[in-house]
Amino acid sequence: MRRAFITGITGQDGSYLTELLLEKGYEVHGGVRRTSTLIRSRIDHLYHDPAIYNRRLFLHYADLEDPTTLRRALTKAAPDEVYHLASQSHVGLSFEIPESTCDVVAMGTLRLLEMLRDLPHPPRLFFPSSGEVFGRPAVFPQDEDTPVAPVNPYGCAKAFAMQMVRVYREAFGLFACSAIMYNHESPRRGENFVTQKICRGAAAIRQGRQRELVLGDTSAERDWGHARDYVRAMWLMLQQDRPQDFVIATGELHSVQEVLETAFAAVGLDWRQHVRRDERLFRPAEPARLVGDASKARRELGWAPATGFADLIREMTEAALAQMRSESASAAQG
Amino acid sequence: MKKALITGITGQDGSYLAELLLAKDYEVHGIIRRASTFNTGRLDSIYADPHTPANRLFLHYGDLADASGLARLVGKIQPEEVYNLAAQSHVRVSFDAPEYTTDITATGTVRLLEAIREVGIRPRFYQASSSEMFGKVQEVPQKETTPFYPRSPYGCAKVYSYWVTVNYRESYGLHASNGILFNHESPRRGETFVTRKITRAVAHIQAGLQDKLYLGNLDAKRDWGYAKEYVEAMWLMLQQPEPDDYVIATGETHSVREFVELAFSHVGLDWQKHVAIDERYHRPAEVELLIGDASKAKCRLGWEPKVKFAELTRLMVDADMALLKAHREGRARVTA
C-alpha cells in the first residue's frame, strides 16, 4: 500500500486530497498542530469512520516550527509521497503578520526539504505555490515561464519556497515539484476568504441571521477554480516520470462583483439591498489580473478543471445555506 | 548631523561603508553580534574609545535573528538611513546551513523592515541584494529587469529580501532601495571566499609557508569589482529623491582560472605547480555567466567602477603580502 504524508491535512485542500488518496487506496498520514480547541471539521467525517481512522488514516501531532517532532513523524510514517499543504494562506493577513508568514511558508518549506533530503528513501514532494508569486504581471495569462515578482509578504514567501524546491530538485536530485496554483475555493474554504465571506453572507441574510454584508473593493478579478479539481492535479504531478513545475488554473477571470451577484442570485436575493463598502478592507498593495495558463498541465498531465465559476459559487452558497438550516433545525430540536 | 545604522558593520562592506559615512560627517551606528572572540578587526582603524567626545562611531549588540532587539535599536537611534548588509553571505555554506542562512538573510530583512516601519522618522533603507539572485542566468548581461533564477539557498534568501524590500516600498511608501551588487572583493574579503583564499595562499606560498592550494571550479566566471567603490553606490542610492533598484557591476567577466594566473604571476609564481582541484569545493549547483550591466547606475547615480579586474587582483595580492610580512614581524594587522 502506498503511503502519503500531508501537512495541512485539516485545511481545505488537505481534506479533499485525503479523500482522493483514500479512494485510490493510499494509507494517509497527516500532521496536525496542537490547539486548545479541536477544530478538524473538514476531516471529521473521516476521523469518526472506524473503518478509516487509525486503519488507513493516521494523524500525528507535528508543527513546521518543531523540526524534531516533524522529523520523527516523517520517519515513522515513511511515506512515498509528501504533500506540503500547511501554510499561513491568507494574503491580506500576511501584511499583519509578515514575520510568522515568512517563518511558516518560507522557512517551514525549507525545513521540510532538509528533512526529506536526509531520509534514507526520500519521498516525492508536492509544494503548492501560488499565482501571487507573479504580483502584478505584465503578461496575461501567466504560465510556467512568467517572471516571478511578488507584491505582498505571502507572495514573497511562496516565491522563496518555490525557488528553494527547485534548488533541491536541481542540486540534490529530489523528486520535488511546485504547482503555481491560482485561487481555489469550495464549501470548505476558510471563512475569512472573500468568496466564502460572500457565499456565507448571502446564506446568512437569506436565513435572516444578518442584515448586511460589509466588503472592500469588489472590482478585483481572480482566476477561481474548485479545490476538488486542484488536488487531483497535485496527485497527478507526483505520478509523472520526472518532477516538473506546473501552472494550475482555470484560465478565466471573474470579479468579486460577479461572486457577489452569483451568490445572492443563488439564494434569490438582490445583492444591492444588502452590501455596504468599507475602505478599511482594501489591501495595501492590491495585485491585479492574475490569470493562469494551464495548457502545460492539460498537455502533460491530462488535467483540466471540471467545475466552472458559476457552479462553484452556487455550490458554496447552497452548502452554506444547507449547513445553517441544519444548525437551526438541531437548535430547534434541542 | 545625519545618523546611519549599519547591520553587518564588521564585514567587508560594512567597514568600508562606515569609513565613507564617517568621512561624510555622519554619526554611524553599527550592530554587532556577540562572539567569544573579537569580530571587529575590520573596524580597528576607525574605532575610537566611546568616551571620546569626538567619537561618532557606536557599536550595539544585536542580531537579525532578534526582532525585539532590532525594534529597540531602531527606536533608540532614530537613524535617517539604514543599510542592511548583514547576511550569512557564503554561497557554498548556504547548502550546508540553509535554515540558518534563511533565518538571517531572508527573515532577518523582514524583521528589520518591520522595525523601520514602526519608527516615526521613516528611515531610508538600503538592501544588499546580490548577483547570485540571477543564478541560472536568463540573459547576458544581467540588468535590473532580468528575471531571477536563484540556484542556492543563499540566492533564494536574497531574492526573498529583494521582493520584500520592493513590497515595503510599494505598500508603505518607504524609501527602500535594492543594490544588486555583483561580486566585490578587497583585502578585507573573508578568507573563505575564493579570491581572498587565492591571494592569501599566494602570499604564503611565496613566503615558503605553504605549497598547495586546493580549489573548486576554476571555470566559474564572475564579474568582480572593488568593494570600496561599491559602498559609494549604496550611499548614492539613498541620496536620490526616489527609491529604486540598481545593478552595480564592472561589466567584465573573468574566470577563477584567470584570477589564479594573474595572482600567482604577479609575484613570479607558476600557478600550475601549486594549484590542485578538490571536488568538495564544488557547489551542488553552479551559477552560470554572471556579468552585470550597470548603465542605470551610471546614468542616474553617476557611479562608475574605476578599479577593474587586473588592478583588483594585484591590489589584493599586495595587501596579503604586506599583511603576512607584518604578521611575521610581529606587528599589528594592517587594513587596506
Contacts between the chains, C-beta under 8 A, distances in Angstrom:
chain1	res1	chain2	res2	distance
A	95	B	171	6.9
A	98	B	110	5.1
A	98	B	113	8.0
A	98	B	114	6.4
A	98	B	164	7.6
A	99	B	67	6.6
A	99	B	107	6.5
A	99	B	110	5.6
A	99	B	111	5.9
A	99	B	114	6.4
A	102	B	106	6.7
A	102	B	107	5.0
A	102	B	110	5.4
A	102	B	160	7.5
A	102	B	164	8.0
A	103	B	107	6.4
A	106	B	102	6.6
A	106	B	106	6.2
A	106	B	107	7.3
A	106	B	160	6.3
A	107	B	99	6.7
A	107	B	102	5.5
A	107	B	103	6.7
A	107	B	106	7.8
A	107	B	107	6.5
A	110	B	98	5.7
A	110	B	99	6.0
A	110	B	102	5.5
A	110	B	153	7.2
A	111	B	99	6.1
A	113	B	98	7.9
A	114	B	98	6.4
A	114	B	99	6.6
A	147	B	147	3.7
A	147	B	148	7.7
A	148	B	147	7.1
A	148	B	148	6.8
A	149	B	163	7.2
A	150	B	163	5.1
A	150	B	167	7.0
A	151	B	166	7.7
A	151	B	167	5.8
A	151	B	170	6.5
A	151	B	171	7.8
A	152	B	167	6.2
A	152	B	171	7.4
A	153	B	110	7.0
A	153	B	164	6.6
A	153	B	167	6.6
A	155	B	163	7.5
A	155	B	167	8.0
A	156	B	160	5.5
A	156	B	163	4.4
A	156	B	164	4.8
A	156	B	167	6.2
A	157	B	160	7.2
A	159	B	159	7.0
A	159	B	160	7.1
A	159	B	163	6.5
A	160	B	102	7.8
A	160	B	106	6.3
A	160	B	156	5.5
A	160	B	157	7.3
A	160	B	159	6.8
A	160	B	160	4.1
A	163	B	148	7.8
A	163	B	149	7.9
A	163	B	150	5.2
A	163	B	155	7.8
A	163	B	156	4.6
A	163	B	159	6.3
A	164	B	98	7.8
A	164	B	153	6.6
A	164	B	156	4.8
A	167	B	150	6.9
A	167	B	151	6.2
A	167	B	152	6.3
A	167	B	153	6.5
A	167	B	155	7.7
A	167	B	156	6.2
A	167	B	285	6.6
A	170	B	151	6.9
A	170	B	285	5.0
A	171	B	95	6.9
A	171	B	151	7.4
A	171	B	152	7.6
A	171	B	283	7.9
A	171	B	284	3.6
A	171	B	285	4.0
A	172	B	284	6.4
A	284	B	171	4.1
A	284	B	172	7.0
A	285	B	167	6.6
A	285	B	170	5.1
A	285	B	171	4.3
